[in-house]
Amino acid sequence: MKNLILIRHSKSSWDLPVNDIERPLSKRGIHDALLISSNIETSLPKSFIVWSSSAKRARESAMIYSQNLTIPFETIIIKDELYTFDEKRLEEIIKKCENRYDNLILFGHNEAITNFVNKFGSLFIDNVPTSGFVSMQFEIDDWSHLKKGETIKTVFPSHYKNEQHTAKQIH
């Protein structure tokens, strides 16, 4: 059995005139990364490997998660090839994961993540939002044999913001 957690990088800032790959997180992105990383610890496997796109917004997202979840940041593998928006390319990269790892956590980009989740998961998601967390499980022993699996859990910032909004209305 293989488990995959896909995390879309948090909201980035468009305020600076930099190349796309160098865009940093916005204040909202930092807030949402803290929010989601504070609410997923029980959903993480005991052991895992973590990969991140080399884009600044993905690396910064991974850093916030690593701090909140006590994952040593130096153990996160930064992969240039994860700076992709194509789900076929994302699939190819995931299939190359070493089989000694049963659990992979990956920080990446849309449209690749949403399209991958809809192709390989059991739950249709219109759009995995920034800071979106999707946990998937596959009945395989070899990453290269990746096939349709089950979407186990989704955690999106809106799940918490709606609860906070509702709580404010009740009081």
C-alpha positions in Angstrom: 0.0 0.0 0.0 1.3 3.5 -0.9 0.0 6.8 0.5 0.4 10.2 -1.2 -0.3 13.5 0.4 -0.5 16.4 -2.1 -0.3 19.9 -0.7 -0.9 22.9 -3.1 1.5 25.7 -2.2 -0.1 28.5 -0.2 -1.3 31.8 -1.8 1.5 33.7 -3.3 2.1 37.4 -3.6 1.9 39.3 -6.9 3.2 42.5 -5.4 6.8 42.1 -6.4 8.0 42.2 -10.1 9.7 38.8 -10.0 9.7 35.8 -12.2 6.9 33.3 -11.4 9.3 30.8 -9.8 10.5 33.5 -7.4 7.0 34.7 -6.1 6.9 34.5 -2.3 3.9 33.8 -0.1 1.4 36.5 0.6 0.3 37.3 4.2 -2.9 35.2 3.6 -0.7 32.4 2.2 1.4 32.3 5.4 -1.8 32.4 7.6 -3.4 29.6 5.6 -0.3 27.4 5.7 -0.2 27.8 9.5 -3.9 27.0 9.7 -3.8 23.9 7.6 -0.5 22.6 9.1 -2.0 23.0 12.6 -4.9 20.8 11.6 -3.3 17.8 9.8 -0.9 16.3 12.2 -3.3 13.3 13.0 -3.6 12.7 9.2 0.1 12.2 8.7 1.7 8.8 8.5 4.4 8.0 11.1 7.2 8.0 8.5 7.3 9.7 5.1 9.5 11.4 2.6 8.8 15.0 1.6 9.3 16.6 -1.8 8.8 20.2 -2.8 8.8 22.2 -6.0 11.7 24.5 -6.2 9.4 27.5 -6.6 9.8 30.0 -3.7 6.1 29.8 -2.8 6.2 26.0 -2.5 9.5 26.0 -0.6 8.1 28.6 1.8 4.9 26.6 2.3 7.0 23.4 3.0 9.1 25.4 5.5 5.9 26.5 7.4 4.6 23.0 7.5 7.9 21.6 8.6 8.1 24.1 11.5 4.6 23.4 12.6 4.9 19.6 12.3 8.5 19.3 13.6 9.7 17.9 10.3 13.4 18.9 9.9 13.4 21.3 6.9 16.8 19.9 5.7 15.0 16.5 5.1 12.7 18.0 2.5 13.9 17.2 -1.0 13.6 20.2 -3.3 12.9 19.0 -6.9 13.2 21.4 -9.9 11.0 19.0 -11.9 8.1 19.6 -9.5 7.8 23.1 -10.8 5.2 21.8 -13.2 1.5 22.6 -13.9 1.0 19.4 -15.9 -0.6 16.3 -14.2 1.1 13.9 -16.6 4.5 15.3 -15.7 3.5 15.1 -12.0 2.4 11.5 -12.4 5.8 10.6 -14.0 7.7 12.2 -11.1 5.6 10.4 -8.5 6.0 7.0 -10.3 9.8 7.5 -9.8 9.6 7.5 -6.0 11.7 4.8 -4.4 9.6 1.9 -3.3 11.2 1.8 0.2 9.0 4.9 0.9 5.4 4.0 1.4 4.4 7.5 2.2 5.1 10.6 0.1 4.2 14.2 0.9 4.5 16.5 -2.0 4.2 20.3 -2.2 3.3 21.4 -5.7 1.2 23.5 -8.1 -2.1 23.6 -9.8 -3.5 22.6 -12.4 -1.3 19.5 -11.9 -2.5 18.8 -8.4 -6.3 19.2 -9.1 -6.1 17.2 -12.4 -3.9 14.4 -10.7 -6.4 14.1 -7.8 -9.3 13.8 -10.1 -7.6 11.2 -12.3 -6.3 9.0 -9.5 -8.6 9.8 -6.6 -12.2 8.6 -5.7 -13.6 12.1 -5.1 -14.0 14.8 -7.7 -12.6 18.1 -6.6 -13.4 21.1 -8.7 -10.3 22.9 -7.6 -7.7 22.1 -4.9 -7.3 25.6 -3.4 -4.0 27.1 -2.3 -2.9 25.5 0.9 -5.2 22.5 0.0 -4.3 19.1 1.5 -5.4 15.9 -0.2 -4.5 12.5 1.2 -4.8 9.5 -1.2 -4.2 5.8 -0.7 -3.3 3.3 -3.4 -3.5 -0.5 -3.3 0.0 -1.0 -4.9 3.4 -2.0 -3.7 5.3 -0.2 -6.4 5.0 3.5 -7.2 5.6 2.8 -10.9 2.4 0.9 -10.9 0.3 3.9 -9.8 -3.4 3.4 -10.6 -6.7 4.7 -9.4 -6.8 4.9 -5.6 -9.0 6.3 -2.9 -9.2 9.9 -1.7 -8.9 9.5 2.1 -9.1 13.1 3.3 -9.2 16.7 2.2 -8.4 19.7 4.3 -8.9 23.2 2.8 -8.7 26.6 4.4 -12.4 27.2 3.6 -13.3 24.3 5.9 -12.1 26.3 8.9 -13.0 29.8 7.7 -16.7 28.7 7.3 -16.7 27.3 10.8 -15.2 30.5 12.2 -17.8 32.5 10.3 -20.6 30.4 11.5 -19.4 30.5 15.1 -19.3 34.3 14.9 -22.9 34.4 13.6 -24.2 32.2 16.5 -22.8 34.4 19.2 
